[in-house]
Amino acid sequence: MSAPMSIPTISTQRVCKTHELPAYLHHPNFDKSQSLSDFSPEELLDADTDYETKYMPDEVTREHSKRMHYAAFRAHKSRTRRDRQRWLNAYLGLRDRIVLGNRKLIYRAVRRRMALHNRADDMIGDCHIVLIQAVAAFNPWLDIRFSTYAYTCLVRALSRMSQRLSSDWLARALSFDALPDGEPGGKLSEDGGVASSSSFRIDEFLRVSHPLLSEREKTVIARRFSLAEDVPSLTLEQVGKEMGLSKERVRQVQASALSKLRRALQPAGIE
């Protein structure tokens, strides 16, 4: 097996973006007289290749990236608005082709790394932004594959998103007075307990005819917060066994129900 091709490392310098123009990596060859023929973006933009449906190989991505940075360089150096806009359009065209040609990395990362599958669509949308940022930051003159670099960026972003979503679920799973670990500390009532911060009766929302909560949510709230005076409150695990659900699923149902109740109990939302 032949050794992988080594790409010589050449010093590049990152130039910051301006109000109208994107940042780019300046390569010493950009200043040479033959740079336009070496890095002309039209050659790639005019190529009849449909990267909306086909995967863009790493070497093709690398070449697109080099010319993308050159287009940004020329946009910064342009003297007229028309010339600047022409090079900016070339930059955006090359960038978008790289994103389209490598977007399968998003689906691979989400499919392999995301635990909260019910938020997959949101994750994919956020990851498109991460991929665009990765394209802009990638240095094509380093001996690094774009697929490796972008996939690492996506996995790290997904990890941060998952942690944020988990924190949101935990916060929403807490009772109205920040119950520790989602465990109720008392009955929901008008004159005390965990509902002391609200002057409204929670049990009104638990009636069969009330449309705010689903039947499952009503059952979980009633069991967890012991609305009946002669029935003790149950733990997540106990409610799960009673309803044939996992402990985590009961926590999610409770989080959804409490979120709805908080919104409904806002003073501006109730007469």
HELIX and SHEET records of a PDB file:
HELIX    1   1 PRO A   28  ASP A   31  5                                   4    
HELIX    2   2 SER A   35  PHE A   39  1                                   5    
HELIX    3   3 GLU A   42  LEU A   45  1                                   4    
HELIX    4   4 ASP A   58  LYS A   77  1                                  20    
HELIX    5   5 ARG A   81  ASN A  102  1                                  22    
HELIX    6   6 LYS A  104  ARG A  113  1                                  10    
HELIX    7   7 HIS A  117  ARG A  119  5                                   3    
HELIX    8   8 ALA A  120  ALA A  137  1                                  18    
HELIX    9   9 PHE A  146  ALA A  173  1                                  28    
HELIX   10  10 PRO A  180  GLY A  182  5                                   3    
HELIX   11  11 ILE A  202  LEU A  206  5                                   5    
HELIX   12  12 GLU A  215  ARG A  224  1                                  10    
HELIX   13  13 LEU A  236  MET A  243  1                                   8    
HELIX   14  14 LYS A  247  ALA A  264  1                                  18    
HELIX   15  15 PRO A  267  GLY A  269  5                                   3    
SHEET    1   A 2 GLN A  13  VAL A  15  0                                        
SHEET    2   A 2 TYR A  24  HIS A  26 -1                                        
END                                                                             
